């Protein structure tokens, strides 16, 4: 029987993990370096401090994957969702909070629990022992804990920034304008989906790309490096109008079957983001365009004119491991089974997703025999993506989205074997998820 757990990091994930353990009468020693040592982003010593937006995003649990995740966390008695509901402010269909009251709620709830203790110190990984450890140090992990994780996981499995290309739902791509082919027909032809542009279409796209509104680095991101092999697409475009034609939009080794096998003037290649191919990323299109500009600019690619985006691109500072390589399905480090990771350091993205992984880290630490949440649930889909289902060599942090869920099977099809689309399909995803969560809660006695 576990009597005590050490949690390093008092952000959303660490706080949620602590709450789940305390509820199960397991003592928690929280180790947090603030205020003795802070990060460039944090301003207080409060637990669960929100350093960017005060929004936990859409709260609709019938049409939105993150709203569904909200509902699942509420059903599992999440402290973070309790705090959010208690301190929410008007924000239309989104769940936004008064950030000071929100963090104060979390801090006071944990500190008032008789089994909770706090140690203010910068911590590395403790030596292996019978006391489990949860590391939830977030995207701005200190040098000390980062070095220890790097030593355990091996250097190539730890990343210090995201260079993110947009990801689209494969079903939203116009296949009358696109085709599958690997360059020079090397490898499996289904490895890449090609979206061609004529000279006129390329120039129109390029002008919009150069003129598009860009975001600026936050203060703590200003040292984020641009690597030559991973430049933002608009930075490459600024070097000359032909640059992209010799980079991510080069057409060599490709022949367009829609144009009698002719080589296109330019091409955008998409590569599978998940093993089932339901999500695809724009190869080489990491960007600092604003989200609104990305949708406008990338939909100028003819095959993507109606593209639905599962995630938009960006570049920002972030410390995260390659989960599919280094984590077990229960979030333990393969090389240190006594240590579990939680929150953004696992490769999930976003406040709510970090909370969900923190909750699971707490549950798995309390009971190592706990069955995994079903992949049909939002929390199960997120866990599966960061531990087993993503392509390890291409792994990047991800927000929750319906593309991570198992596809709907034939039982959801109509008499013509057609699956519903749009709002009806999303409703089926969320309905199925709620049924699966109810069954899982019964299994785990929650």
N, C-alpha and C positions, 0 to 999 in steps of 0.2 A: 504494500500500500504506500503510495507516494504521500509524503507528509509536507514537502516543501518544494517550490520551484523558484528558480532565479529567472527573472525577466529583465533583459537589458534593453532599455528604450521605453519611454513613457509616451509614445505617440498614440495614434488611434489603434494600431494593431496590438502594441504591447498592453495598452489599457484594456482592450477587449479581451485579450488572452487572460489577463489578471482577473477580470470579473468572472469569467467562466470557471476559473480554478477556485476562486474564493467561494462562489456559489456551491461548490462541491466540497467545501470544508478543507481545502488544500491551501496551506500558507504560501504567501507570495512575498519574495524579497525583490522589490523593484530597484534596479540600478539605473539611475539617470544622471547624466553629467551636468545638466542645466540646474541651477544658474552658475555653478562653479566654472564650467566651460560651456560656451554656447556655440551656435552655428551662425553663419551669415544670414540665415533666414528667420530664425526664431527671435522673439522679442521678450518672452516671459519664461517662467519656470513651471507654468501650468501643464498638466497632462493633456494630451490630445489637442495641442495648439494647432490651429489651422493657419498655415503659413502663406497660402495663396487665396483662392476664392473662399467665400463663406457658404458656397452652394454644394449640396450633396447630389445635385442634378435631379432629373425628372423623378417624380414620385408616383407615376401611373404604373400600377402593377398588372395591367392588362395588355398594354401596347409597348412597353419599354422594358428592356432587359435590366437596366439599373433600378428602375422602379420595382421590378420583380425581386431583385436582390434586397431592396429595402424591406419588402414584405417578408421575405424569408428570414432576414435578421431579426425583425420584430417577433416573428413566430418562435425564434430561438432565444428570446430574451436578451438581445444585444444591449449592452450598456450604452454604446455609441448612439444607437437609435433611440434609446430612452432619452438621452441628453438632447438629441436633435429635435425630437418631438416636444420636449419641454421648453426649448429655447428658440423655436422656429419664428421666423419673421416672414411677412408677406413676400411671395416671389412667384406668383402665378402658379403654374403647374410644377414648379421645382420645390425642393425641400432646402431652404436656406435658413441659416441660424445666426443669432447674435453670437459672434465668435467668442467674446469674453465670457458670457454667461455659459455657453456651451462647454468650454474648457474648464471653467470653475465647477460646473456640475460634475464632470468626470473626476476631477481632482478630489473634490470633497467626498464623493461617493466611495472612492477607493481608500482614501486616507482614514475615513471613519470606520473602516472594517477592522475588527479586532485581529484578523489573521494577516493583515497587510503591514509591511514595513518598507521604508524607503532608505536607500543608500545613495547619497549624492556623490558621484565619482565617475570619472571616465574609466570605462572597463574594457579589457580585452576578453578573450574567451577564457573562462575558468578551466583549470585542469580537469580532465575526466574524473567523474565521481558518481556516486549514486544519486546526486541531486540533479534532476533534469534542468536544462537551460533552454530558454527561448530567446532568440536574438531578433529584436524588432527595431532596429536602429534607423531604418528608413533610407531615403535617397541621399541624405547628407551624413552618412555614417562617419564616425571619427576615424582618424588615421590608425589608431590603436586596434580597434575592432576590425577594421578593414584589412589590416595587415595579417591578423590572425585568421580571418576567414579565407584570405587569399592563400595563406600557407596550407590550410586544410583542403581547399577545393582545387588548388593549382591555379596559377596566374591567369591562364587563358580562359578560365571559367568565370572570372569576375570582371564586370564592365563598369566604367565610370561615367559614361554618358550614353544617351539614346540618340542615335541618328535614325529617325523613323520615317519610312516611306508610307504613303497612304495605302490603306487596305480596302478593297472593294468586295462586295458579294458577287461571286462568279455568275450567279443567275441574272444579275442586272446588266451584264455586258452584252452588247449587240454582236451576236455571233455571225451576222451577215457581213460584218466588217472586220472580224477578227478570225484568227486561225491558230491552231496548235502546231508548233514546230520548234525544235531546238536548232540553234545556229549551226549551220553546216551539217544538219541532221545527225549531230552527235548526241548520244544518250537517248532517253525516252522522249519521243516527240511531244508527250503531254507534260513535260517539265515546264514548258514556257507557252504562254498565250500571247500572241503578237497582235498589236493594234497599230495599223499603218496610218501614215499621214502623207498627203501629197505635198508638193512644194508650197502651194498656197496655204494649205492647212497648217503646215509647219510654221510658216512665217506669222500667221495669225496667232497660233499658240505661243510662239516666242515673244511676240509683242505683249501679249497679255501676261505672260510669265514675268517679264521684266518690269511691267507697270504695276503688277499686283502688290497689294499692301502687305508689308512684312511685319512680323512681330520683332520685338527687341528682347535681348537677354535680360533676365532679372539680375539684380545686383550680384547675387551669389553665383550666377552662371557665367559671368563675363570672362572667366578664364577657361570656359568650355572650349576645347580645341576643335578646329576644323582640320581633319586629316585629308590629305590629297586624294586618298582612295574613297573618301566618304563626304565630299563637299555637298552643300545644299545645291539643288539643281539650278536655282536662280543665280547662285554665285558662279557656277560653271557658265551659265548663259551670258553673264556680264563680261566674260573673257573674249567674246566674239560670237557672231551669228552662226558660225559653223561648228562651234565647240561641241555642242550636244550631238552633232552628227558623227563625231568621232568618239563620243562617250556613251551615255545610256540610251541614246536614240539612234545609234548606228544601225544601218539596214543590212550590212554585209552578211552573207551566209544564209539569207532568208528569201523565200519566194512566195508571193501572195497568190494562193489558189483562186481567189476572187477576181484576180486580174491576169489570168492566163499564165500564172507562174512568174510574173515579172517582179523584180526586186523593187520594194517601195522606196520612196524618197527618204522617209524617216519612219521609225517604228518605236513604239513603247512596248517593252516586254513586261509581262506579269508572271509571277512565279508563285507557286502554292505556298500559302502561309500555314495551312493545316494539312495533315496527312490526307484527309478526305477531299481536299481541293475545293471546298466550298467558300474559302476565303483566299484572295490572291493579292499580293502586294506589287506595287509599281517599282520595278527594279531600278535602283539608282536615283529615286525621286524623293530622297529625304529633303526636307524643305523648312524654311522659316516663314513661308507665306502664312497669313492669318487663315483661320479655318474657313471663313466666308470666301476669301480669295481662292483658296484651294479648290473648293467646289466649283467655282466659276471657271477657273483656268483649266483644271483637269477634265472637265466635261466638254472642253473644246476638242479633245481627242475624239474623233468620230465614233469609235466603238464604245466610248465611255460617256456618250452624250446623256444617257439615262442612268449613269452609275449611282449605286447606293453605297455609301462609305461606312464600313464597319469601324474604321479608325482613320483619322486624318494625321498628316505627317508633322514632324517637328524635330528639333534638336535641343536637348537640354541636359543639364547635369543630373546624373542618377547613378547610384551604386546598386547593382543588382547581380545576382548569380544567374547562370544558365540552369534554371531549374530542372529541365529534363535530363541534364547530365549529372547534377550533383545532389538532387533531392529524391527521397523516397516518396511514394504516394501519400504518406502521412507527414510530409514536410520535414523529416529528419535529414540531416546531412549524412550521406552514404558513408563518408569517412569518419564521422563522429556521431553515431546514433543517439548519443545522449543530448545532442543539440538539435533543436528545431528552429527553423527560420519562419518569420511571420512578417506580413506587410509587404511594402514595395521592394524590399531587398530580395524577395522571392521572384520578382518579375511580373507581379500584378501591377496595375496602374490605376490610380484614383483613390479617393478617400474611402468610398464604400467598399471597393474591392479589397483594400488593405484591411479594413475592419473585418471583412468576411474571412480572410486568411488568418487573421489574428484569432478570431473566434474558433476556427478549426484547429489551430495550433494548441489552443487551450484545451479543447475537447480531446484531441489525440494524446496530449500529455497526461491528462487525467485518466484516460483509459486507452491503453495501447491496442486493445482488441476491438475498438469501436469500428463498425463498418463504415466504409467511405460513403459520403453523400452521393445519391444517384446523379449521373451525368445529365439527366433531364432537368435537374434543378439548376438555378443560376449559381449557387454556391458550389455545387458539384462540377459544373462546367468550367468554372474559373479554376478550381483545384486541379482538374484533369489537364487543363491547358498548360499550367505552369509546371506540372510534374511529369506528365507522360505523353500528351497528345500532340504537342507542338513539335515541329521539325527542329531538333536540337541545334543543328548548325546554322539555322536561320532565326533562332529564337530572339524575340524582342518583347518588351513589356506590352501588355494588352489590357484595355478596359473590357468589362463584360459586354457581350453582344450576342445576338441570336445565332451568329455564325459559329459560335463555340459549342452550341447545343447539338445533340444528335439530331439528324434530320427526321422529319415526320415520316412515318412508314405508310404503307398502302392502306392501313385501316382508316386513315384520315382522308383518303381520296374519294372523289365522287364516282358516280356510275361510269364515267368515261375515264376513270383512273387519273384524273387531274387533281393535283393538290391545290388547295386554296392559296391565294396570294394576299399581300398587303395586310390590312388590319385583321382580316379573318385568320390568316396564318399566324400572326403574332398572338392573337387570342388563344389559338390552339397550343402554341408553345407555352404560354403562361398558365393555361388551365392544366396542361400535362404536368408542368413543374410543380404546381401546388398539390396535385394529387400525389406526386412522387415524394414531396417533402413531408406530407402528412404520414405516409407509410414509413419513411425513414425515422421520423420523430418517434413513432411507436416502437421501432426496432431499438432505438437508443434510450428509450425511456425519458425523453425530454418533454 
